Amino acid sequence: MTMGSPALDTATRRQEVCSMSAQEDPFDLPSQVRHARQRMLFDHVEMAMLGSGVFSVVVAWLIHDAVPAAKLWPWLALKLLVLVPRLLQARWFLRHGDQAPRSPETTYRMMLVFMALDGIVWGAAGWGLTPVAQLELAVITLSAVMGVSALAAFMNSMDTRAMACFVLPMMVPNVLHCLTRQDSLGLFGATSIAGFMVVMHLESFRAQRRITELLRLRFTSERVSRERAQALEQARLHSDARSRFLATVSHEMRTPLHGILGLARVLQQEQPRADQRQRMALIERSGDHLLSVINDILDFSKIEAGRMEIEARPFDVSAVLHEAAGVFQVLAQRKQLPLTLTVGWEGPCRVTGDPARVRQVLHNLLGNAVKFTDQGCVQLIARRDPHDDACFEVVVRDTGQGIAEADRDRIFEAFTQSHTALDRRHGGTGLGLSIARQLCQAMQGDLTCDSAVGVGSVFRATLRLPPVARQVQVEVFEDHGFPDSSIGSCVLLVEDNPVNVLVAEAVLANLGCQVHTVTDGQQAVDWLDAQQCDVVLMDCAMPVMNGFEAAREIRRREQISGRGRVPIVALTANLMANERDECLKAGMDDYVPKPFTHDDIRHVLERVMTNASVLRMA
């Protein structure tokens, strides 16, 4: 399996995400603010120019009887003419300003020039068309000029320079024009216009400061939002790369490990000498330990990525407790430790939950208790809340070396143990308790610890397992199974690895099955077209046609031909959740993770054969 291609693909996508930041954010913050202010200035130019043109015509009509035509009509023509470049520039900027080849500063200066020209022409309505002695006419023209300046100050409040370039050429000449009266009325008019102009400029400064602050906040927020999105994308890419890496490592390690463990178990069944049996048992224990490490790392990765799934199906929690206690009683006896089980109820106790995860929590707690206890005893106590049938408490008490108070919280952290790497005697990854606590929390409970050095430890796991109202017959079959004789006599094994073929054939032969072996999915499809079997054991990763494609093709041909549905069980070395889902989506009925044992194959064959029988009777 090639690992370079996904890594290169992830690296390329990561570079694209990094470069996207530079492409989406080409300006610094001050430039972005200036550009936004320019766009705000141009946004209302079209409507302003239309209103300005109409208003100038109205003003000309009002004063045409009092102003000579030789002055009035050239002024009106010039006023309408100066609107054209402003209108054209605004339209050009709104359409092409973001991709304009010319510099933004050049565009801004041109706008200021056009606004100054417009302001001069508007101001001329006062000082150019109105004699100082004609007060009735001055009321009209100066009121129009001051109204236009007030409206301009409001519309251009986001940019004080733009407002000044329009208002100052309009108002300053009229201030001087009023002073030419050389009387108190002229002085009052000049002072009023000047004061009005100062107030507009002060308010414009305040408005520009507020708008600039808002724009800076907006662009800063957008930048933070983009950076957060890019960080999330980077994290997703890292997570995807890690998932692909773990899937690859899982497959590449589980496949040879399956061969090692399988061959060791096969050889132990061939009545070897005592020393050979002991060595093969050591090989098997070492392989099982490596397998547990791989499983812990995969589980921790799923939990960290938020992909740990808790199933909800009926099972007997009493049976799970007795099974776990039985397994570790054997290990405890090797150390001459009594391991006792106390259950706070009688008989079976069927609940809804994930038996595999409950079993995993028990194995972690009992495994640690036996491992770290050299003398004394280990107790497993299970209680049910009398006020809540769904609430269970499992207590594992030991008389081992204990845990220092400073280490009690740390032991639930990943890759952490209560002793250093140099002085530890028992090994381990430091993931077991971290995984166990998070599994308990996923089942709406928790895992806590009370301990004293030299006295022992007490771990309390609370789990929420709702009781089952009624039992379904198929579930009883699944829990208790059938004898070996009920297993189908004909099994099609689809596997390309010769070592795995040898192991699977030995297990199936031990179960009394007749085995036919093919090495890829296409051969399996062709074989089923010509012959029949009771169950198909299908590897997922094969040349020519993989297991998923083969399962889909088998189901398609079954529908076309009308032949009965043959159970397909996936043999997969990849325990990632997406591969399990893909197995079921492809039409497979069940899956067995590698490395598998004799009991794993027996249980899955019983399960799929039972389900197939129920479907045929339905």
KEZADREN-813183 format. One record per residue (C-alpha): z, x, y. Coordinates in steps of 0.05 Angstrom, whole numbers, always signed. Each point is the difference from the previous one (the first is absolute). Layout:
<sites>
{{Z, X, Y}}
...
</sites>
This chain:
<sites>
{{+0, +0, +0}}
{{-20, +28, +68}}
{{+52, -1, +54}}
{{-40, +34, +54}}
{{-42, -61, +19}}
{{+57, -47, +19}}
{{+35, +56, +37}}
{{-62, +17, +40}}
{{-11, -74, +14}}
{{+71, -8, +25}}
{{-6, +63, +43}}
{{-65, -25, +30}}
{{+31, -68, +17}}
{{+61, +35, +29}}
{{-45, +42, +46}}
{{-36, -64, +21}}
{{+67, -32, +19}}
{{+19, +62, +40}}
{{-67, +3, +36}}
{{+3, -75, +14}}
{{+59, +14, +46}}
{{-41, +47, +43}}
{{-60, -48, +1}}
{{+41, -61, +18}}
{{+41, +34, +55}}
{{-49, +44, +39}}
{{+37, -4, +67}}
{{+68, +21, +22}}
{{+48, -53, +26}}
{{-14, +9, +76}}
{{-75, -4, -13}}
{{+9, -63, -41}}
{{+41, -32, +55}}
{{-52, +18, +53}}
{{-56, -26, -43}}
{{+38, -66, -12}}
{{+12, -8, +75}}
{{-75, +10, +13}}
{{-17, -52, -51}}
{{+50, -48, +33}}
{{-33, +13, +67}}
{{-70, -15, -27}}
{{+22, -60, -42}}
{{+3, -47, +61}}
{{-56, +30, +42}}
{{-53, -51, -21}}
{{+42, -59, +19}}
{{+25, +35, +63}}
{{-70, +16, +23}}
{{-23, -71, -12}}
{{+59, -26, +40}}
{{-10, +52, +54}}
{{-73, -18, +8}}
{{+14, -75, +6}}
{{+58, +12, +48}}
{{-42, +45, +45}}
{{-53, -55, +5}}
{{+54, -51, +18}}
{{+27, +46, +54}}
{{-70, +12, +28}}
{{-13, -75, +2}}
{{+66, -13, +37}}
{{-14, +51, +55}}
{{-75, -4, +5}}
{{+4, -42, +64}}
{{+46, +51, +34}}
{{-32, +65, -23}}
{{-70, +24, +18}}
{{-49, -5, -58}}
{{-21, +73, +12}}
{{+71, +21, -22}}
{{+19, -55, -49}}
{{-59, -1, -48}}
{{-6, +76, -8}}
{{+75, +1, -15}}
{{-8, -54, -52}}
{{-60, +35, -31}}
{{+38, +66, -2}}
{{+61, -35, -30}}
{{-42, -30, -56}}
{{-37, +65, -11}}
{{+63, +41, -10}}
{{+21, -46, -56}}
{{-59, +21, -43}}
{{+21, +72, -17}}
{{+72, -22, -13}}
{{-24, -54, -47}}
{{-49, +46, -37}}
{{+52, +55, -7}}
{{+52, -49, -28}}
{{-49, -28, -51}}
{{-21, +70, -21}}
{{+72, +24, -8}}
{{+22, -61, -40}}
{{-58, +9, -48}}
{{-5, +76, -4}}
{{+62, +29, +32}}
{{+33, +22, -65}}
{{-62, +39, -22}}
{{-25, +20, +69}}
{{-29, +70, +5}}
{{+24, +10, +72}}
{{+72, +18, +13}}
{{+50, -56, +13}}
{{+20, +33, +66}}
{{-72, -4, +26}}
{{-3, -74, -17}}
{{+67, -11, +34}}
{{-22, +36, +64}}
{{-64, -41, +3}}
{{+41, -63, -6}}
{{+45, +22, +58}}
{{-62, +14, +43}}
{{-29, -69, -14}}
{{+67, -33, +14}}
{{+7, +38, +66}}
{{-70, -23, +22}}
{{+18, -71, -19}}
{{+64, +5, +40}}
{{-36, +28, +61}}
{{-50, -58, -1}}
{{+56, -52, -7}}
{{+39, +32, +56}}
{{-61, -3, +45}}
{{+8, -76, +0}}
{{+59, +13, +45}}
{{-16, +59, +44}}
{{-76, -7, -2}}
{{-11, -75, +6}}
{{+61, -22, +40}}
{{+8, +15, +74}}
{{+74, +11, +17}}
{{-1, -54, +52}}
{{-22, -56, -47}}
{{+66, -19, -33}}
{{-28, -61, -37}}
{{-52, +44, -34}}
{{+51, +55, -12}}
{{+45, -49, -37}}
{{-57, -14, -50}}
{{-24, +71, -10}}
{{+68, +35, -2}}
{{+29, -54, -45}}
{{-59, +10, -48}}
{{+8, +75, +2}}
{{+75, -3, -13}}
{{-9, -51, -55}}
{{-53, +44, -34}}
{{+46, +61, +7}}
{{+59, -38, -30}}
{{-41, -24, -59}}
{{-29, +71, -9}}
{{+70, +30, +1}}
{{+21, -49, -55}}
{{-62, +11, -44}}
{{+3, +76, +8}}
{{+75, +7, -5}}
{{-5, +43, -63}}
{{-33, +56, +41}}
{{+26, +17, +70}}
{{-58, +47, +16}}
{{-51, -54, -15}}
{{+39, -51, +41}}
{{+6, +49, +59}}
{{-75, +17, -3}}
{{-16, -73, +9}}
{{+56, -23, +47}}
{{+6, +59, +49}}
{{-74, +0, +22}}
{{+7, -75, +9}}
{{+66, -3, +38}}
{{+7, +64, +41}}
{{-62, -13, +44}}
{{+27, -70, +14}}
{{+68, +28, +21}}
{{-35, +44, +50}}
{{-45, -58, +21}}
{{+61, -42, +16}}
{{+29, +55, +43}}
{{-62, -1, +44}}
{{+27, -65, +31}}
{{+53, +42, +34}}
{{+49, -58, +3}}
{{+60, -26, -38}}
{{-43, -46, -43}}
{{-44, +58, -21}}
{{+62, +43, -14}}
{{+31, -56, -42}}
{{-65, -8, -40}}
{{-6, +74, -12}}
{{+73, +6, -20}}
{{-5, -60, -47}}
{{-62, +26, -34}}
{{+29, +70, -7}}
{{+66, -28, -27}}
{{-37, -44, -49}}
{{-40, +61, -23}}
{{+63, +42, -10}}
{{+34, -55, -41}}
{{-62, -7, -44}}
{{-1, +75, -13}}
{{+74, +2, -18}}
{{-7, -58, -48}}
{{-63, +32, -29}}
{{+39, +64, -14}}
{{+55, -40, -36}}
{{-51, -40, -39}}
{{-39, +62, -21}}
{{+65, +32, -24}}
{{+19, -61, -41}}
{{-70, -7, -30}}
{{-3, +75, -15}}
{{+66, -5, -37}}
{{-24, -59, -40}}
{{-64, +35, -17}}
{{+37, +63, -22}}
{{+46, -43, -44}}
{{-61, -35, -29}}
{{-37, +64, -17}}
{{+62, +34, -25}}
{{+14, -60, -45}}
{{-72, +1, -25}}
{{+5, +74, -13}}
{{+65, -9, -39}}
{{-31, -58, -38}}
{{-61, +42, -18}}
{{+44, +59, -21}}
{{+42, -46, -42}}
{{-62, -30, -33}}
{{-26, +70, -13}}
{{+67, +22, -28}}
{{+1, -60, -46}}
{{-71, +16, -22}}
{{+20, +72, -12}}
{{+60, -24, -40}}
{{-44, -47, -40}}
{{-49, +56, -15}}
{{+58, +45, -22}}
{{+27, -56, -43}}
{{-68, -13, -31}}
{{-10, +74, -13}}
{{+69, +5, -32}}
{{-14, -61, -42}}
{{-65, +29, -25}}
{{+33, +67, -12}}
{{+57, -32, -39}}
{{-49, -43, -40}}
{{-40, +63, -17}}
{{+62, +40, -18}}
{{+28, -58, -41}}
{{-65, -6, -39}}
{{-10, +75, -9}}
{{+72, +12, -22}}
{{+10, -62, -42}}
{{-63, +9, -40}}
{{+18, +69, -31}}
{{+74, -21, -2}}
{{-21, -60, -41}}
{{-35, +47, -49}}
{{+60, +46, -4}}
{{+51, -55, -12}}
{{-45, -39, -45}}
{{-16, +59, -45}}
{{+73, +20, -2}}
{{+18, -71, -24}}
{{-57, -1, -50}}
{{+22, +68, -29}}
{{+72, -24, -6}}
{{-25, -56, -45}}
{{-32, +49, -49}}
{{+67, +23, -28}}
{{+3, +71, +30}}
{{+54, +51, -17}}
{{+67, -7, +36}}
{{-14, +57, +48}}
{{-69, -27, +16}}
{{+28, -70, +11}}
{{+52, +30, +48}}
{{-54, +37, +40}}
{{-44, -61, +4}}
{{+60, -41, +23}}
{{+10, +52, +55}}
{{-73, -7, +20}}
{{+8, -76, +2}}
{{+63, +3, +42}}
{{-31, +49, +49}}
{{-61, -44, +6}}
{{+43, -62, +10}}
{{+38, +37, +55}}
{{-65, +19, +35}}
{{-24, -72, -7}}
{{+64, -26, +32}}
{{-9, +49, +59}}
{{-72, -24, +10}}
{{+23, -73, -3}}
{{+56, +13, +51}}
{{-49, +33, +48}}
{{-49, -57, -7}}
{{+55, -53, +10}}
{{+27, +36, +61}}
{{-70, +3, +29}}
{{-10, -75, -11}}
{{+68, -16, +31}}
{{-14, +45, +60}}
{{-68, -32, +11}}
{{+29, -71, -8}}
{{-41, -13, -62}}
{{+55, -9, -51}}
{{-10, -68, -33}}
{{+56, -38, -35}}
{{-25, -48, -54}}
{{+32, -68, -12}}
{{-2, -21, -72}}
{{+51, -27, -50}}
{{+40, +49, -42}}
{{+67, +7, -33}}
{{+45, +44, +42}}
{{+50, +5, -58}}
{{-54, +31, -44}}
{{-18, +50, +55}}
{{+74, +20, +8}}
{{+10, +9, -75}}
{{-65, +39, -6}}
{{+19, +48, +56}}
{{+70, +9, -27}}
{{-28, +14, -70}}
{{-47, +54, +26}}
{{+54, +37, +38}}
{{+53, -9, -54}}
{{-42, +46, -43}}
{{-2, +52, +56}}
{{+74, -8, +14}}
{{+18, +11, -73}}
{{-33, +69, +3}}
{{+53, +18, +52}}
{{+54, -38, -38}}
{{+7, -50, +57}}
{{+15, -74, -14}}
{{-46, -46, +39}}
{{+22, -73, +1}}
{{-35, -63, +24}}
{{+39, -60, +28}}
{{-39, -63, +17}}
{{+34, -56, +39}}
{{-36, -56, -37}}
{{-16, -19, -72}}
{{-67, -3, -34}}
{{-70, +8, +31}}
{{-7, -6, +75}}
{{-72, -16, +20}}
{{-17, +14, +72}}
{{-61, +10, +44}}
{{-14, +70, +24}}
{{-31, +67, -17}}
{{+29, +25, -65}}
{{-35, +68, +6}}
{{+33, +13, +68}}
{{+68, -25, -23}}
{{-7, +47, -60}}
{{-20, +57, +47}}
{{+63, -10, +42}}
{{+44, -1, -62}}
{{-33, +62, -29}}
{{+10, +38, +66}}
{{+74, -18, +5}}
{{+16, +10, -74}}
{{-41, +63, -3}}
{{+39, +31, +58}}
{{+67, -24, -29}}
{{-13, +32, -68}}
{{-31, +63, +31}}
{{+58, +15, +47}}
{{+57, -20, -47}}
{{+26, +53, -48}}
{{+63, -35, -23}}
{{+31, -68, +6}}
{{-45, -62, -5}}
{{-56, -39, +31}}
{{+5, -75, +11}}
{{-55, -51, +14}}
{{+27, -66, +27}}
{{-43, -60, +19}}
{{+28, -60, +37}}
{{-29, -64, +28}}
{{+24, -31, +65}}
{{+37, -64, -19}}
{{-22, -32, +66}}
{{-73, +22, -4}}
{{-35, +1, -68}}
{{-56, +43, +29}}
{{+45, +57, +23}}
{{+15, +55, -51}}
{{+43, +62, +7}}
{{-10, +60, -46}}
{{+53, +54, +2}}
{{-7, +69, -31}}
{{+66, +38, -2}}
{{+8, +71, -26}}
{{+54, +54, -2}}
{{-46, +56, +20}}
{{+5, +54, +52}}
{{-3, -49, +58}}
{{-34, +4, +67}}
{{+30, +28, +64}}
{{+9, -50, +57}}
{{-49, +39, +44}}
{{-54, -7, -53}}
{{+7, -74, -16}}
{{-51, -24, +51}}
{{-46, +60, -12}}
{{-9, -14, -74}}
{{-42, -62, +17}}
{{-48, +42, +41}}
{{-65, +24, -32}}
{{-1, +69, -33}}
{{+75, +7, +12}}
{{+55, +17, -50}}
{{+74, +12, +6}}
{{-8, +74, -16}}
{{-46, +55, +22}}
{{-63, +22, -36}}
{{+32, +66, -21}}
{{+64, -25, -31}}
{{-23, -65, -31}}
{{+3, -5, -76}}
{{-34, -66, -14}}
{{-67, +3, +37}}
{{-37, -61, +25}}
{{-43, -18, +60}}
{{+53, -34, +41}}
{{-41, -63, +3}}
{{+35, -44, -52}}
{{+55, -29, +43}}
{{-45, -8, +61}}
{{-49, -40, -42}}
{{+55, -40, -34}}
{{+30, -21, +67}}
{{-67, -21, +28}}
{{-16, -39, -63}}
{{+67, -36, +6}}
{{-16, -16, +73}}
{{-69, -24, -20}}
{{+36, -48, -48}}
{{+43, -25, +59}}
{{+60, +42, -20}}
{{+27, +70, +13}}
{{+28, +62, -34}}
{{+66, +31, +23}}
{{+44, +57, -24}}
{{+75, +14, -3}}
{{+20, +68, -25}}
{{+53, +53, +0}}
{{-9, +73, -19}}
{{+32, +13, -68}}
{{+12, -74, -13}}
{{-68, -31, -9}}
{{-50, -47, +32}}
{{-12, -75, +3}}
{{-69, -26, +17}}
{{-7, -74, +16}}
{{-69, -31, -1}}
{{-9, -72, +23}}
{{-63, -37, -20}}
{{-26, -70, +14}}
{{-30, -29, -64}}
{{-8, -77, +2}}
{{+14, -35, -66}}
{{-59, -29, -40}}
{{+1, -76, -4}}
{{-43, -6, -62}}
{{-29, +48, -50}}
{{-74, +4, -16}}
{{-19, +13, -72}}
{{-50, +54, +19}}
{{+54, +38, +37}}
{{+44, -1, -62}}
{{-56, +30, -40}}
{{-9, +53, +53}}
{{+73, +19, +1}}
{{+11, +2, -75}}
{{-69, +14, -28}}
{{-28, -10, -69}}
{{+4, +46, -60}}
{{-52, +54, -8}}
{{-40, -43, -49}}
{{-19, -48, +57}}
{{-39, +55, +36}}
{{-75, -7, -3}}
{{-32, +40, -55}}
{{-60, +22, +40}}
{{+7, +40, +65}}
{{-57, +30, +41}}
{{+25, +64, +33}}
{{-40, +22, +60}}
{{+22, +71, +19}}
{{-39, +64, +18}}
{{+57, +50, -7}}
{{+2, +26, -72}}
{{+74, +16, +2}}
{{+16, -70, +26}}
{{-45, -29, -54}}
{{+39, +38, -54}}
{{+67, -26, +28}}
{{-23, -72, +7}}
{{-32, -2, -69}}
{{+64, +26, -31}}
{{+42, -52, +35}}
{{-47, -57, -18}}
{{-6, +23, -72}}
{{+76, +1, -4}}
{{-2, -73, +23}}
{{-48, -17, -56}}
{{-61, -10, +46}}
{{-72, +14, -17}}
{{-27, +43, +58}}
{{-71, +8, +26}}
{{-8, +53, +53}}
{{-53, +8, +54}}
{{+0, +49, +58}}
{{-24, -38, +61}}
{{-5, -70, +29}}
{{-74, -10, -15}}
{{+11, +14, -73}}
{{+57, -51, -1}}
{{-45, -53, +32}}
{{-55, +13, -51}}
{{+50, +1, -59}}
{{+29, -68, +20}}
{{-71, -29, +4}}
{{-9, +16, -74}}
{{+70, -5, -29}}
{{+68, -32, +11}}
{{+71, +25, +7}}
{{+68, -29, +15}}
{{+20, +45, +58}}
{{-34, +53, +44}}
{{+40, +60, +24}}
{{-39, +26, +59}}
{{+9, +65, +39}}
{{-14, -9, +74}}
{{-31, +67, +19}}
{{-61, +15, -43}}
{{-70, +27, +9}}
{{-64, -43, -1}}
{{+39, -65, +12}}
{{+74, -2, +18}}
{{+50, -50, -27}}
{{-3, -48, +59}}
{{-76, -6, -2}}
{{+2, -8, -75}}
{{+52, -56, +4}}
{{-41, -38, +52}}
{{-63, +7, -42}}
{{+36, -23, -63}}
{{+27, -62, +36}}
{{-69, -15, +29}}
{{-33, +4, -69}}
{{+54, -44, -30}}
{{-15, -54, +50}}
{{-75, +4, -12}}
{{+4, +1, -76}}
{{+59, -48, -6}}
{{+38, +46, -48}}
{{+75, +1, +0}}
{{+40, +41, +50}}
{{+24, +66, -30}}
{{+65, +28, +28}}
{{-11, +65, +39}}
{{+59, +47, +13}}
{{-8, +57, +49}}
{{+24, +69, -18}}
{{+13, +32, +68}}
{{+32, +65, +22}}
{{+2, -27, +72}}
{{+61, -42, +16}}
{{-19, -15, +72}}
{{+4, -75, +16}}
{{-72, -4, +22}}
{{-25, +22, -69}}
{{+44, -51, -35}}
{{-29, -54, +45}}
{{-70, +25, -13}}
{{+11, -4, -75}}
{{+18, -73, +5}}
{{-56, -16, +49}}
{{-50, +33, -47}}
{{+19, -50, -54}}
{{+49, +41, -41}}
{{+59, -35, -30}}
{{+53, +54, +2}}
{{+10, +74, +9}}
{{+39, +57, -32}}
{{+18, +61, +41}}
{{-10, +69, -30}}
{{+38, +32, -33}}
{{+13, -59, -46}}
{{+44, -5, -61}}
{{-6, -35, -67}}
{{+43, -57, +27}}
{{-41, -6, +64}}
{{-64, -12, -40}}
{{+34, -47, -48}}
{{+30, -43, +56}}
{{-64, -5, +40}}
{{-41, -18, -62}}
{{+51, -54, -18}}
{{-1, -26, +71}}
{{-76, -6, +8}}
{{-9, -27, -71}}
{{+52, -53, +12}}
{{-30, -21, +67}}
{{-69, -2, -32}}
{{+26, -45, -55}}
{{+32, -47, +50}}
{{-64, -5, +40}}
{{-40, -15, -63}}
{{+48, -56, -19}}
{{-1, -29, +70}}
</sites>
